[in-house]
Amino acid sequence: MPPTNERALTSGAEVAWPQRPAWRRHPLWRAFAIVAGITAVGLSTFYIIARLRENLAQLGEWRLAPAPLPMVAAIVLTFLCIILGGMSWQLVLGALGQRPSLRDCLRAQFLSNLGGYLPGYGWKFVGKGLLSRRFAQPGMVSAAVLIEFASLAVTRLVVALAIVPAAFGQRLGVQPSWWHVALTRTLAIALLVGFPWGLRGVATLVNGRRRGRRRLPEVHARRLLAALALMAFTWIIYGLGFALLVRAIDPAITPGDAPMLIFGVTSSYLVSLLMFFVPAGLAIREGVVLLTLEHTLTPTLALAAAVLSRLVLLAAELVGAAIGALLREGRTSPSEAHNPSMTPKD
């Protein structure tokens, strides 16, 4: 991700976001990222092939014939999630005192999604940041990109913890009881609710120790909590879309399988987000889906569902990019973007 050394003014205080660390610009780091990405994709691909080789007979007999109605519903829910992503971006910017229009945020979301398929994956966030500078203060946009990245990881973890099925715990050698379930869900809620105030507390602590006017942005915790809640809801909707996609190619899937399917696809996106040096989580998502769902779906069905899900997402993102290209930019300029009434007070 390129340096983000822009500055913005808010409430009379100068806000500066630090440059990318020197070690991130070092050739050794770039070499490590390339080697790590190739290794991760290679290991994941090897695991996928090994699991499929164990089911060659089934693979030869299997035919893909999706049921139309669940397939259409899965596509609609996937596109809805992209729209919710633009709404979440508006809330994240609002948590930093900006007031962008929903249209501008949707346009940035639609046009930047395809950047995730470029080497480095982070270009999706860079593209969104560059587009958002046209209607929000550059320094605040840089901070919002970093906050959104962290928020996506937090909400994926929260959804996975809140919905983790007992069957997955049994695979790890744990016999879940009611207090295991209560503990994981309590941790999920605490993480979701505590993250905004924790982030604001860190910024306040750092700013209190700094001299001069260079400050980290202050976060409106309640607005960020709203963004996190919407992100978590989005992952549940996306998981339901994945469940419908699986139902479209396997009529034997029942509503009782939905929690495991949501857990599997959410976990796959969490791991692929952390593997930011792998373009679009190539082979990573499929490998995690295969691993988490091996006792719910056959390897052939799990891999088919993961690949079909990726194709549906790509199609939805292409449609979104076309819509984004047709949307006109709003009239809000970066100089008008700051809203003093949205200064953090909670």
C-alpha positions as semicolon CSV with decimal commas, in nm:
position;residue;x (nm);y (nm);z (nm)
1;M;0,000;0,000;0,000
2;P;0,149;0,341;-0,096
3;P;0,251;0,599;0,164
4;T;-0,027;0,797;0,325
5;N;0,133;1,116;0,448
6;E;-0,153;1,353;0,374
7;R;-0,274;1,596;0,636
8;A;-0,617;1,729;0,712
9;L;-0,755;1,987;0,949
10;T;-1,035;1,911;1,188
11;S;-1,157;2,114;1,483
12;G;-0,852;2,338;1,460
13;A;-0,604;2,057;1,519
14;E;-0,370;1,923;1,255
15;V;-0,421;1,556;1,184
16;A;-0,136;1,356;1,034
17;W;-0,126;0,992;0,944
18;P;0,224;0,842;0,951
19;Q;0,409;0,735;0,641
20;R;0,444;0,371;0,557
21;P;0,724;0,227;0,773
22;A;1,067;0,204;0,611
23;W;1,071;-0,176;0,647
24;R;0,760;-0,196;0,428
25;R;0,954;-0,024;0,150
26;H;1,258;-0,247;0,185
27;P;1,327;-0,490;-0,106
28;L;1,351;-0,778;0,143
29;W;0,993;-0,717;0,256
30;R;0,872;-0,721;-0,105
31;A;1,063;-1,043;-0,166
32;F;0,914;-1,195;0,149
33;A;0,562;-1,096;0,043
34;I;0,610;-1,259;-0,298
35;V;0,757;-1,580;-0,152
36;A;0,493;-1,596;0,122
37;G;0,213;-1,545;-0,129
38;I;0,342;-1,816;-0,363
39;T;0,395;-2,053;-0,069
40;A;0,046;-1,993;0,073
41;V;-0,120;-2,046;-0,265
42;G;0,094;-2,354;-0,330
43;L;0,017;-2,519;0,004
44;S;-0,353;-2,442;-0,025
45;T;-0,365;-2,577;-0,380
46;F;-0,178;-2,891;-0,272
47;Y;-0,432;-2,948;0,007
48;I;-0,723;-2,902;-0,234
49;I;-0,578;-3,146;-0,487
50;A;-0,494;-3,401;-0,216
51;R;-0,850;-3,394;-0,083
52;L;-0,999;-3,426;-0,430
53;R;-0,773;-3,721;-0,517
54;E;-0,927;-3,909;-0,227
55;N;-1,264;-3,872;-0,398
56;L;-1,179;-3,932;-0,764
57;A;-1,463;-4,182;-0,813
58;Q;-1,716;-3,935;-0,680
59;L;-1,564;-3,656;-0,887
60;G;-1,609;-3,858;-1,204
61;E;-1,978;-3,913;-1,134
62;W;-2,059;-3,562;-1,015
63;R;-2,237;-3,314;-1,242
64;L;-2,299;-2,946;-1,179
65;A;-2,665;-2,854;-1,236
66;P;-2,764;-2,560;-1,010
67;A;-3,131;-2,511;-0,920
68;P;-3,240;-2,174;-1,067
69;L;-3,431;-2,021;-0,773
70;P;-3,166;-2,063;-0,497
71;M;-2,899;-1,960;-0,747
72;V;-3,076;-1,633;-0,832
73;A;-3,137;-1,564;-0,461
74;A;-2,765;-1,618;-0,389
75;I;-2,668;-1,373;-0,666
76;V;-2,912;-1,109;-0,534
77;L;-2,780;-1,143;-0,177
78;T;-2,421;-1,118;-0,302
79;F;-2,491;-0,793;-0,483
80;L;-2,679;-0,665;-0,179
81;C;-2,362;-0,722;0,026
82;I;-2,165;-0,502;-0,214
83;I;-2,421;-0,225;-0,162
84;L;-2,398;-0,271;0,216
85;G;-2,020;-0,237;0,180
86;G;-2,068;0,113;0,036
87;M;-2,301;0,202;0,322
88;S;-2,043;0,078;0,573
89;W;-1,778;0,295;0,408
90;Q;-2,002;0,599;0,454
91;L;-2,035;0,518;0,825
92;V;-1,659;0,471;0,867
93;L;-1,594;0,811;0,711
94;G;-1,871;0,954;0,929
95;A;-1,691;0,820;1,236
96;L;-1,403;1,052;1,143
97;G;-1,623;1,359;1,110
98;Q;-1,678;1,340;0,733
99;R;-2,016;1,369;0,563
100;P;-1,995;1,205;0,220
101;S;-2,307;1,125;0,022
102;L;-2,419;0,764;-0,007
103;R;-2,392;0,787;-0,385
104;D;-2,024;0,883;-0,367
105;C;-1,950;0,603;-0,121
106;L;-2,132;0,345;-0,335
107;R;-1,943;0,465;-0,641
108;A;-1,609;0,428;-0,463
109;Q;-1,710;0,083;-0,339
110;F;-1,827;-0,035;-0,681
111;L;-1,521;0,089;-0,870
112;S;-1,258;-0,026;-0,619
113;N;-1,367;-0,385;-0,566
114;L;-1,191;-0,518;-0,875
115;G;-0,862;-0,385;-0,737
116;G;-0,865;-0,684;-0,501
117;Y;-0,769;-0,908;-0,793
118;L;-0,441;-0,724;-0,850
119;P;-0,120;-0,861;-0,691
120;G;-0,102;-0,733;-0,335
121;Y;-0,480;-0,733;-0,271
122;G;-0,442;-0,405;-0,080
123;W;-0,497;-0,215;-0,405
124;K;-0,870;-0,256;-0,345
125;F;-0,834;-0,034;-0,037
126;V;-0,591;0,199;-0,213
127;G;-0,835;0,246;-0,500
128;K;-1,119;0,322;-0,263
129;G;-0,899;0,575;-0,085
130;L;-0,801;0,750;-0,407
131;L;-1,162;0,773;-0,523
132;S;-1,278;0,896;-0,183
133;R;-1,029;1,184;-0,178
134;R;-1,255;1,357;-0,425
135;F;-1,531;1,396;-0,166
136;A;-1,356;1,366;0,173
137;Q;-1,043;1,509;0,333
138;P;-0,735;1,310;0,221
139;G;-0,590;1,267;0,570
140;M;-0,920;1,135;0,700
141;V;-0,957;0,901;0,404
142;S;-0,614;0,751;0,477
143;A;-0,718;0,689;0,837
144;A;-1,056;0,550;0,727
145;V;-0,891;0,296;0,495
146;L;-0,682;0,157;0,781
147;I;-0,981;0,155;1,016
148;E;-1,197;-0,023;0,759
149;F;-0,931;-0,291;0,707
150;A;-0,915;-0,356;1,082
151;S;-1,294;-0,343;1,110
152;L;-1,338;-0,605;0,837
153;A;-1,103;-0,840;1,023
154;V;-1,282;-0,776;1,354
155;T;-1,632;-0,831;1,217
156;R;-1,537;-1,149;1,033
157;L;-1,387;-1,283;1,354
158;V;-1,693;-1,172;1,552
159;V;-1,935;-1,351;1,317
160;A;-1,719;-1,665;1,316
161;L;-1,702;-1,670;1,698
162;A;-2,072;-1,601;1,741
163;I;-2,185;-1,874;1,505
164;V;-1,913;-2,140;1,542
165;P;-2,098;-2,475;1,539
166;A;-2,049;-2,743;1,802
167;A;-1,939;-2,986;1,530
168;F;-1,632;-2,773;1,458
169;G;-1,534;-2,775;1,826
170;Q;-1,565;-3,154;1,833
171;R;-1,322;-3,176;1,542
172;L;-1,070;-2,987;1,755
173;G;-1,114;-3,235;2,040
174;V;-1,343;-3,009;2,245
175;Q;-1,685;-3,124;2,355
176;P;-1,871;-2,792;2,361
177;S;-2,111;-2,727;2,646
178;W;-2,349;-2,439;2,703
179;W;-2,078;-2,235;2,874
180;H;-1,842;-2,277;2,577
181;V;-2,112;-2,132;2,355
182;A;-2,187;-1,854;2,603
183;L;-1,816;-1,770;2,634
184;T;-1,749;-1,747;2,260
185;R;-2,058;-1,534;2,202
186;T;-1,972;-1,306;2,494
187;L;-1,622;-1,261;2,351
188;A;-1,772;-1,183;2,012
189;I;-2,004;-0,916;2,154
190;A;-1,727;-0,769;2,370
191;L;-1,494;-0,747;2,071
192;L;-1,757;-0,585;1,853
193;V;-1,865;-0,330;2,113
194;G;-1,521;-0,265;2,262
195;F;-1,328;-0,209;1,938
196;P;-1,455;0,147;1,864
197;W;-1,391;0,275;2,217
198;G;-1,061;0,090;2,232
199;L;-0,951;0,253;1,907
200;R;-1,059;0,593;2,030
201;G;-0,879;0,536;2,360
202;V;-0,554;0,454;2,179
203;A;-0,582;0,770;1,969
204;T;-0,652;0,980;2,281
205;L;-0,356;0,826;2,463
206;V;-0,118;0,882;2,173
207;N;-0,238;1,239;2,118
208;G;-0,196;1,314;2,489
209;R;0,170;1,221;2,471
210;R;0,245;1,412;2,152
211;R;0,364;1,768;2,150
212;G;0,275;2,018;1,885
213;R;-0,021;1,993;1,653
214;R;0,044;1,658;1,481
215;R;-0,237;1,436;1,603
216;L;-0,406;1,109;1,518
217;P;-0,770;1,139;1,412
218;E;-1,029;1,111;1,685
219;V;-1,298;0,849;1,632
220;H;-1,670;0,891;1,687
221;A;-1,714;0,558;1,865
222;R;-2,089;0,523;1,824
223;R;-2,075;0,586;1,451
224;L;-1,794;0,333;1,415
225;L;-1,998;0,083;1,617
226;A;-2,283;0,133;1,368
227;A;-2,039;0,061;1,086
228;L;-1,918;-0,256;1,261
229;A;-2,275;-0,375;1,320
230;L;-2,356;-0,323;0,952
231;M;-2,040;-0,509;0,847
232;A;-2,127;-0,803;1,074
233;F;-2,480;-0,808;0,931
234;T;-2,330;-0,805;0,582
235;W;-2,124;-1,116;0,655
236;I;-2,430;-1,299;0,783
237;I;-2,618;-1,206;0,465
238;Y;-2,322;-1,315;0,252
239;G;-2,307;-1,644;0,443
240;L;-2,678;-1,700;0,381
241;G;-2,614;-1,634;0,011
242;F;-2,340;-1,897;0,018
243;A;-2,577;-2,141;0,190
244;L;-2,833;-2,083;-0,086
245;L;-2,560;-2,136;-0,344
246;V;-2,474;-2,472;-0,188
247;R;-2,845;-2,555;-0,175
248;A;-2,867;-2,480;-0,547
249;I;-2,615;-2,754;-0,630
250;D;-2,706;-2,999;-0,352
251;P;-3,076;-3,037;-0,264
252;A;-2,979;-3,244;0,043
253;I;-2,863;-2,928;0,225
254;T;-3,106;-2,825;0,499
255;P;-3,155;-2,501;0,698
256;G;-2,978;-2,673;0,988
257;D;-2,656;-2,669;0,783
258;A;-2,667;-2,289;0,744
259;P;-2,465;-2,202;1,061
260;M;-2,178;-2,427;0,953
261;L;-2,184;-2,287;0,600
262;I;-2,184;-1,926;0,727
263;F;-1,898;-2,012;0,963
264;G;-1,699;-2,174;0,682
265;V;-1,731;-1,892;0,431
266;T;-1,674;-1,618;0,694
267;S;-1,360;-1,796;0,819
268;S;-1,233;-1,826;0,463
269;Y;-1,266;-1,451;0,410
270;L;-1,100;-1,378;0,743
271;V;-0,796;-1,587;0,651
272;S;-0,779;-1,444;0,299
273;L;-0,791;-1,088;0,440
274;L;-0,492;-1,163;0,663
275;M;-0,313;-1,312;0,358
276;F;-0,313;-0,964;0,203
277;F;-0,018;-1,051;-0,023
278;V;-0,231;-1,308;-0,212
279;P;-0,447;-1,153;-0,490
280;A;-0,815;-1,193;-0,394
281;G;-0,724;-1,477;-0,158
282;L;-0,665;-1,704;-0,459
283;A;-0,688;-2,071;-0,349
284;I;-0,681;-1,957;0,017
285;R;-1,058;-1,915;0,045
286;E;-1,120;-2,244;-0,133
287;G;-0,877;-2,427;0,093
288;V;-1,030;-2,287;0,413
289;V;-1,383;-2,370;0,292
290;L;-1,270;-2,724;0,217
291;L;-1,107;-2,754;0,561
292;T;-1,393;-2,613;0,768
293;L;-1,673;-2,787;0,579
294;E;-1,519;-3,129;0,520
295;H;-1,764;-3,293;0,763
296;T;-2,064;-3,105;0,622
297;L;-1,998;-3,126;0,248
298;T;-1,805;-3,368;0,033
299;P;-1,472;-3,225;-0,091
300;T;-1,608;-3,209;-0,445
301;L;-1,919;-3,018;-0,339
302;A;-1,724;-2,787;-0,106
303;L;-1,475;-2,696;-0,378
304;A;-1,751;-2,651;-0,637
305;A;-1,941;-2,424;-0,399
306;A;-1,629;-2,218;-0,321
307;V;-1,539;-2,175;-0,689
308;L;-1,899;-2,098;-0,786
309;S;-1,920;-1,847;-0,501
310;R;-1,608;-1,673;-0,632
311;L;-1,757;-1,656;-0,982
312;V;-2,085;-1,515;-0,847
313;L;-1,894;-1,253;-0,647
314;L;-1,684;-1,160;-0,952
315;A;-1,998;-1,124;-1,164
316;A;-2,162;-0,907;-0,896
317;E;-1,848;-0,691;-0,872
318;L;-1,836;-0,649;-1,251
319;V;-2,199;-0,536;-1,250
320;G;-2,118;-0,302;-0,962
321;A;-1,820;-0,159;-1,150
322;A;-2,042;-0,092;-1,452
323;I;-2,298;0,083;-1,232
324;G;-2,022;0,278;-1,058
325;A;-1,890;0,399;-1,391
326;L;-2,237;0,532;-1,476
327;L;-2,291;0,706;-1,142
328;R;-2,206;1,073;-1,134
329;E;-1,997;1,213;-0,855
330;G;-2,172;1,415;-0,587
331;R;-2,109;1,782;-0,532
332;T;-1,941;1,745;-0,194
333;S;-1,578;1,860;-0,215
334;P;-1,303;1,765;0,033
335;S;-1,306;2,118;0,175
336;E;-1,677;2,082;0,252
337;A;-1,651;1,727;0,381
338;H;-1,580;1,796;0,746
339;N;-1,887;1,827;0,966
340;P;-1,812;1,997;1,300
341;S;-2,136;1,859;1,448
342;M;-1,995;1,508;1,402
343;T;-1,690;1,570;1,617
344;P;-1,652;1,280;1,863
345;K;-1,833;1,350;2,192
346;D;-1,896;1,001;2,326
